[in-house]
Structures are given as C-alpha cells and as structure tokens.
C-alpha cells in the first residue's frame, strides 16, 4: 500500500513538474515577444469600462478572419487588417464650446486652403458647393451668407488703400 502511495505521489509530482515546465516555457516565449508585450500595454491602457466591448470586437473579427481563411480557396476572398480602423465612435455628448479665437483662425485657414485647392478648376468646384448647399436649410444658408459677407468686409479693409477720411 505504501508503494502504491509513493507511486501516486511520484506521478503527481511528475505531472506538476511538467505543468510548471510548460508554464515556464510559455511565459518565457510571451515575455520575449515584443508584440505581445505591446499588446498587453495597449490593453492595460484601455479604460476598464471599455475592455469588454473592445475584446468582443477583437473576438468577432478573429472569427471572421478564421472563417474567411477557411473558405479562401472557395470564395477567392481574403481579409487583411485595416491599419486605419477605429474602435471608438466619435460622439459629441455636450454642446460644443469652441474657442472663438481658434475657430475664427481655423475657418480663415480653411477658406485659404479651399481657395488654393480649387484654383484652376474652371469653376468645377461650384457644382460641388451647390450640392453641399442643397443639403442645408434656408436658415443655415442665410447664416453662411451673412458670415461670408462679414468676412468679405474684413478682407476689403485690408485691400483698399486708406482714404483721407480714414487716415489718422
């Protein structure tokens, strides 16, 4: 009976040693893999409340990839990662409170960039602008017209030579 007990203990110890060796090898492989370390750091940086949803996305995408790989010969379809993909949907939760100074500078820069972009297009840009304006309501178009008129007045202040009445 004692020999049987020793045999069982020996087998248990051998099993435990094999398990520890296997775990040690696995940890060694993972610890030396810079991609795995990067993935763990990235996951740790995800807010705790978002982790379940993001993990679900990754699991679903992995399943899609596996299925596509299995049927690739039949369908001719292969999948590749989208390096520009995003996991977060942008949502404005509060009414925006833009910095007026930055907003004005950004708008003027955008006008300048747009002007440069449409140079030499023989007015083709106007068709695009018309399509964009169709999607706006009358009030929005009126606001744009008022703002554009104000910008033109400001530009004109710098375009015209000072008159005797405006000179200091």
Secondary structure, 3 states (H helix, E strand, C coil): CHHHHHHHHHHHHHHHHHHHHHHHHHHHHHHCCHHHHHHHHHHHHCCHHHHHHHHHHHHHHHHHHHHHHHHHHHHCCCCCCCCCCCCCCCCCCCCCCCCHHHHHHHHHHHHHHHHHHHCCCCCHHHHHHHHHHHCCCHHHHHHHHHHHHHHHHHHHHHHCCCCCCCCC
